[in-house]
C-alpha cells in the first residue's frame, strides 16, 4: 500500500494564472518526486501549465531546483521567471 500525503503547492506569477489559483493541495505518495508533481500538474492544467513549467524552477525546503528527481516534500513552490528585481 502506498502512503499518500497532501503536498502543498504554491503558484506564483504565470504559474498562478495557468492554475487559476495561488495554492492547492495535491494527493501524492509521500515519496513523490518533482517529476511526479510536474506530471500531475500537466495532466490537470494542460498546455498553459506546460508552457510555464518548461521554464520554471521549484522551491523545496528553501532550495531552488530544477532537478525532477528530487523528493517533493510537504511544500513545493512553482517559480516561473520573474521580470524586474
N, CA, C and O atoms as a DFTB+ gen file, in Angstrom:
340 C
 N C O
     1  1       0.841      -1.192       0.000
     2  2       0.000       0.000       0.000
     3  2       0.880       1.247       0.000
     4  3       1.845       1.330       0.760
     5  1       0.550       2.203      -0.843
     6  2       1.325       3.425      -0.965
     7  2       0.801       4.450       0.033
     8  3      -0.404       4.688       0.122
     9  1       1.726       5.055       0.787
    10  2       1.371       6.091       1.751
    11  2       1.141       7.402       0.995
    12  3       2.087       7.997       0.479
    13  1      -0.115       7.850       0.930
    14  2      -0.458       9.080       0.207
    15  2      -0.522      10.239       1.190
    16  3      -1.048      10.112       2.296
    17  1       0.017      11.356       0.769
    18  2       0.038      12.541       1.618
    19  2      -0.386      13.754       0.805
    20  3      -0.377      13.720      -0.425
    21  1      -0.751      14.802       1.484
    22  2      -1.081      16.049       0.803
    23  2       0.157      16.907       0.660
    24  3       0.793      17.252       1.655
    25  1       0.506      17.256      -0.567
    26  2       1.629      18.148      -0.823
    27  2       1.065      19.514      -1.164
    28  3       0.276      19.655      -2.098
    29  1       1.472      20.514      -0.408
    30  2       1.019      21.880      -0.634
    31  2       1.803      22.477      -1.802
    32  3       3.034      22.510      -1.789
    33  1       1.073      22.946      -2.805
    34  2       1.686      23.568      -3.981
    35  2       1.304      25.038      -3.993
    36  3       0.125      25.385      -3.923
    37  1       2.310      25.898      -4.082
    38  2       2.049      27.340      -4.203
    39  2       2.518      27.792      -5.584
    40  3       3.598      27.426      -6.047
    41  1       1.672      28.600      -6.228
    42  2       1.945      29.080      -7.584
    43  2       2.198      30.581      -7.546
    44  3       1.562      31.312      -6.788
    45  1       3.129      31.025      -8.369
    46  2       3.450      32.444      -8.453
    47  2       3.399      32.895      -9.907
    48  3       3.683      32.120     -10.820
    49  1       3.033      34.159     -10.111
    50  2       3.047      34.806     -11.434
    51  2       2.306      33.964     -12.480
    52  3       1.142      33.621     -12.275
    53  1       2.953      33.630     -13.585
    54  2       2.305      32.909     -14.684
    55  2       1.815      31.527     -14.263
    56  3       0.854      31.014     -14.834
    57  1       2.465      30.920     -13.271
    58  2       2.011      29.609     -12.782
    59  2       0.646      29.735     -12.119
    60  3      -0.208      28.863     -12.284
    61  1       0.437      30.810     -11.373
    62  2      -0.866      31.052     -10.750
    63  2      -1.927      31.300     -11.813
    64  3      -3.064      30.852     -11.671
    65  1      -1.565      32.005     -12.867
    66  2      -2.509      32.233     -13.971
    67  2      -2.893      30.910     -14.635
    68  3      -4.066      30.679     -14.926
    69  1      -1.912      30.049     -14.873
    70  2      -2.182      28.768     -15.532
    71  2      -3.034      27.849     -14.669
    72  3      -3.874      27.110     -15.183
    73  1      -2.815      27.896     -13.347
    74  2      -3.564      27.031     -12.435
    75  2      -4.914      27.631     -12.045
    76  3      -5.820      26.909     -11.630
    77  1      -5.046      28.944     -12.178
    78  2      -6.283      29.599     -11.769
    79  2      -6.409      29.721     -10.261
    80  3      -7.499      29.962      -9.742
    81  1      -5.291      29.553      -9.552
    82  2      -5.266      29.687      -8.094
    83  2      -3.827      29.940      -7.660
    84  3      -2.895      29.771      -8.447
    85  1      -3.651      30.344      -6.410
    86  2      -2.304      30.591      -5.900
    87  2      -1.784      29.447      -5.046
    88  3      -0.584      29.366      -4.783
    89  1      -2.678      28.556      -4.606
    90  2      -2.218      27.399      -3.834
    91  2      -3.281      26.314      -3.839
    92  3      -4.473      26.578      -4.001
    93  1      -2.817      25.091      -3.658
    94  2      -3.703      23.944      -3.564
    95  2      -2.933      22.799      -2.927
    96  3      -1.712      22.866      -2.781
    97  1      -3.639      21.767      -2.557
    98  2      -3.019      20.568      -2.012
    99  2      -3.273      19.412      -2.962
   100  3      -4.409      19.165      -3.367
   101  1      -2.204      18.703      -3.317
   102  2      -2.298      17.552      -4.206
   103  2      -2.041      16.277      -3.417
   104  3      -1.128      16.231      -2.592
   105  1      -2.824      15.261      -3.659
   106  2      -2.613      13.971      -3.022
   107  2      -1.646      13.151      -3.860
   108  3      -1.964      12.734      -4.974
   109  1      -0.472      12.928      -3.312
   110  2       0.577      12.156      -3.976
   111  2       1.244      11.260      -2.945
   112  3       1.122      11.510      -1.746
   113  1       1.946      10.222      -3.384
   114  2       2.688       9.400      -2.433
   115  2       3.686      10.259      -1.646
   116  3       4.235      11.225      -2.175
   117  1       3.912       9.901      -0.394
   118  2       4.842      10.654       0.454
   119  2       6.231      10.725      -0.180
   120  3       6.976      11.674       0.066
   121  1       6.581       9.734      -0.987
   122  2       7.898       9.688      -1.626
   123  2       7.923      10.343      -3.005
   124  3       8.908      10.201      -3.729
   125  1       6.867      11.052      -3.381
   126  2       6.768      11.645      -4.719
   127  2       7.937      12.590      -4.995
   128  3       8.395      13.320      -4.115
   129  1       8.401      12.552      -6.237
   130  2       9.445      13.487      -6.629
   131  2       8.825      14.608      -7.474
   132  3       7.641      14.573      -7.807
   133  1       9.646      15.591      -7.807
   134  2       9.138      16.733      -8.567
   135  2       8.656      16.334      -9.960
   136  3       7.781      16.991     -10.523
   137  1       9.210      15.279     -10.512
   138  2       8.731      14.785     -11.798
   139  2       7.280      14.329     -11.715
   140  3       6.496      14.577     -12.631
   141  1       6.921      13.665     -10.619
   142  2       5.540      13.231     -10.428
   143  2       4.621      14.430     -10.204
   144  3       3.490      14.448     -10.689
   145  1       5.104      15.424      -9.475
   146  2       4.325      16.649      -9.277
   147  2       4.079      17.304     -10.634
   148  3       2.954      17.695     -10.944
   149  1       5.126      17.422     -11.434
   150  2       5.008      18.048     -12.747
   151  2       4.015      17.293     -13.628
   152  3       3.174      17.913     -14.280
   153  1       4.102      15.967     -13.653
   154  2       3.176      15.163     -14.459
   155  2       1.724      15.408     -14.054
   156  3       0.847      15.546     -14.907
   157  1       1.483      15.462     -12.760
   158  2       0.125      15.695     -12.274
   159  2      -0.371      17.086     -12.675
   160  3      -1.522      17.248     -13.081
   161  1       0.500      18.080     -12.560
   162  2       0.115      19.446     -12.941
   163  2      -0.168      19.549     -14.436
   164  3      -1.103      20.238     -14.845
   165  1       0.631      18.869     -15.251
   166  2       0.400      18.889     -16.694
   167  2      -0.921      18.215     -17.046
   168  3      -1.663      18.703     -17.899
   169  1      -1.214      17.099     -16.391
   170  2      -2.474      16.395     -16.645
   171  2      -3.671      17.236     -16.204
   172  3      -4.723      17.210     -16.844
   173  1      -3.513      17.968     -15.129
   174  2      -4.613      18.752     -14.568
   175  2      -4.853      20.060     -15.315
   176  3      -6.000      20.463     -15.508
   177  1      -3.763      20.734     -15.742
   178  2      -3.898      22.084     -16.296
   179  2      -3.542      22.222     -17.773
   180  3      -3.820      23.266     -18.363
   181  1      -2.943      21.219     -18.384
   182  2      -2.736      21.215     -19.820
   183  2      -1.673      22.149     -20.370
   184  3      -0.690      22.459     -19.696
   185  1      -1.886      22.604     -21.630
   186  2      -0.860      23.351     -22.371
   187  2      -0.398      24.647     -21.704
   188  3       0.779      24.994     -21.792
   189  1      -1.296      25.362     -21.044
   190  2      -0.865      26.608     -20.386
   191  2       0.167      26.310     -19.308
   192  3       1.170      27.014     -19.192
   193  1      -0.077      25.265     -18.518
   194  2       0.877      24.900     -17.474
   195  2       2.150      24.329     -18.095
   196  3       3.237      24.526     -17.552
   197  1       2.035      23.631     -19.212
   198  2       3.223      23.096     -19.895
   199  2       4.177      24.225     -20.262
   200  3       5.385      24.114     -20.053
   201  1       3.643      25.295     -20.801
   202  2       4.483      26.441     -21.183
   203  2       5.177      27.022     -19.960
   204  3       6.360      27.357     -20.017
   205  1       4.453      27.142     -18.861
   206  2       5.025      27.712     -17.641
   207  2       6.090      26.785     -17.057
   208  3       7.188      27.233     -16.726
   209  1       5.772      25.501     -16.932
   210  2       6.705      24.572     -16.296
   211  2       7.964      24.341     -17.123
   212  3       8.995      23.941     -16.582
   213  1       7.891      24.588     -18.431
   214  2       9.076      24.391     -19.273
   215  2      10.190      25.382     -18.932
   216  3      11.347      25.158     -19.289
   217  1       9.851      26.469     -18.246
   218  2      10.855      27.482     -17.879
   219  2      10.917      27.738     -16.375
   220  3      11.648      28.622     -15.929
   221  1      10.168      26.985     -15.602
   222  2      10.074      27.222     -14.162
   223  2      11.103      26.441     -13.362
   224  3      11.666      25.446     -13.819
   225  1      11.325      26.931     -12.155
   226  2      12.099      26.209     -11.150
   227  2      11.149      25.917      -9.991
   228  3      10.045      26.456      -9.927
   229  1      11.593      25.063      -9.085
   230  2      10.803      24.714      -7.913
   231  2      11.583      25.080      -6.666
   232  3      12.806      24.948      -6.625
   233  1      10.875      25.537      -5.657
   234  2      11.485      25.808      -4.360
   235  2      10.995      24.731      -3.400
   236  3       9.799      24.617      -3.129
   237  1      11.950      23.934      -2.885
   238  2      11.643      22.846      -1.970
   239  2      12.592      22.967      -0.778
   240  3      13.811      22.944      -0.946
   241  1      12.039      23.095       0.410
   242  2      12.876      23.226       1.619
   243  2      13.938      24.315       1.457
   244  3      15.111      24.089       1.754
   245  1      13.536      25.469       0.995
   246  2      14.407      26.634       0.807
   247  2      15.494      26.428      -0.242
   248  3      16.442      27.210      -0.305
   249  1      15.374      25.390      -1.066
   250  2      16.343      25.130      -2.123
   251  2      15.678      25.280      -3.481
   252  3      14.677      24.627      -3.772
   253  1      16.247      26.148      -4.310
   254  2      15.754      26.336      -5.672
   255  2      16.334      25.228      -6.548
   256  3      17.548      25.023      -6.564
   257  1      15.479      24.515      -7.271
   258  2      15.948      23.377      -8.054
   259  2      15.116      23.192      -9.318
   260  3      13.963      23.614      -9.399
   261  1      15.734      22.553     -10.290
   262  2      15.046      22.084     -11.499
   263  2      15.194      20.564     -11.618
   264  3      14.795      19.972     -12.621
   265  1      15.768      19.943     -10.591
   266  2      16.015      18.504     -10.556
   267  2      14.713      17.761     -10.291
   268  3      14.227      17.739      -9.160
   269  1      14.148      17.152     -11.330
   270  2      12.853      16.489     -11.211
   271  2      12.924      15.173     -10.435
   272  3      11.888      14.573     -10.150
   273  1      14.122      14.721     -10.091
   274  2      14.250      13.505      -9.280
   275  2      14.270      13.828      -7.788
   276  3      14.285      12.915      -6.961
   277  1      14.269      15.091      -7.440
   278  2      14.277      15.494      -6.024
   279  2      12.921      15.201      -5.393
   280  3      11.881      15.435      -6.009
   281  1      12.935      14.689      -4.166
   282  2      11.695      14.428      -3.436
   283  2      10.978      15.749      -3.191
   284  3      11.604      16.745      -2.828
   285  1       9.673      15.754      -3.388
   286  2       8.891      16.988      -3.298
   287  2       8.763      17.510      -1.871
   288  3       8.805      18.723      -1.662
   289  1       8.607      16.630      -0.884
   290  2       8.426      17.097       0.482
   291  2       7.011      17.582       0.717
   292  3       6.106      17.268      -0.056
   293  1       6.815      18.347       1.782
   294  2       5.478      18.788       2.186
   295  2       4.984      20.001       1.402
   296  3       3.778      20.202       1.262
   297  1       5.918      20.815       0.888
   298  2       5.517      22.024       0.163
   299  2       6.436      22.268      -1.015
   300  3       7.654      22.126      -0.915
   301  1       5.825      22.641      -2.142
   302  2       6.567      22.966      -3.359
   303  2       6.046      24.299      -3.886
   304  3       4.840      24.490      -4.042
   305  1       6.967      25.211      -4.156
   306  2       6.610      26.473      -4.804
   307  2       7.003      26.386      -6.272
   308  3       8.125      25.990      -6.589
   309  1       6.099      26.749      -7.162
   310  2       6.374      26.766      -8.599
   311  2       6.737      28.196      -8.960
   312  3       5.917      29.107      -8.849
   313  1       7.994      28.381      -9.400
   314  2       8.512      29.713      -9.648
   315  2       8.914      29.907     -11.109
   316  3      10.008      29.513     -11.513
   317  1       8.028      30.514     -11.900
   318  2       8.421      30.872     -13.267
   319  2       9.391      32.047     -13.211
   320  3       9.521      32.689     -12.169
   321  1      10.071      32.337     -14.313
   322  2      10.950      33.508     -14.316
   323  2      10.161      34.776     -14.006
   324  3       9.041      34.951     -14.485
   325  1      10.739      35.641     -13.219
   326  2      10.109      36.914     -12.865
   327  2      10.814      38.036     -13.585
   328  3      12.031      38.000     -13.766
   329  1      10.056      39.032     -13.996
   330  2      10.643      40.228     -14.604
   331  2      10.942      41.231     -13.494
   332  3      10.259      41.256     -12.470
   333  1      11.937      42.035     -13.698
   334  2      12.253      43.064     -12.720
   335  2      13.107      42.533     -11.585
   336  3      13.717      41.470     -11.705
   337  1      13.153      43.273     -10.478
   338  2      14.030      42.913      -9.379
   339  2      13.272      42.510      -8.218
   340  3      13.854      42.169      -7.189
